[in-house]
């Protein structure tokens, strides 16, 4: 059922109230106007303009190559298609790691040039100064802990994080630090279910899981993965809700066949 354009817009306060009432938050990525419009009409709460655009839109192996300018462009496209959802924009690698001034400058550019509603960045205590500075400027910030794809060359693997006690303890401390720094929400990626449950219950802000079990306050998936547009990524946490990749290939094959056989355009499709 399509959501009316007059439906109440989702804000950071909406998400907080959803956590408090026990209502789960639904979040998906989008990178362009057309799909963002469909996702928004379907009633999604949060649209993440993810740096995963580096993978699914540009074909890069990691999220590292995507630039601030690329992210602003994708966010502009998404914002143009959204009436209701909260639009969160990933801050790409290199746009905030240097110092808090660089981080603030990048966040301001995203907000002013894209029209997005919030930004997201990866990391724990090491980025808290940047989080504070961005939040103090009036920009909502979503955190991201666990598997942090921008640090893939540091970790060297996409395996589950925080399985050992020391790393689990640090994640819990980082989550609390992000909350205290002013984050309105935090994403947990590929961490043990029990840890995600424990940390979610300890925080007042909403948690969004991806490969973090059912006890987070919400869930997020990459749109192209859950729709079956991408085929070379099949982690345990991914549920494919459609196979648009196969449907698209079949449709194009039929079109090619119809053009070759001169079945298209037929009498009714001519002027």
Beta strands, then each sheet from edge to edge (+ up, - down):
strand 1: 25-29
strand 2: 46-49
strand 3: 86-90
strand 4: 118-120
strand 5: 140-146
strand 6: 185-189
strand 7: 206-210
strand 8: 218-221
sheet 1: 1+ 2+ 3+ 4+ 5+ 6+ 7+ 8+ 1+
end
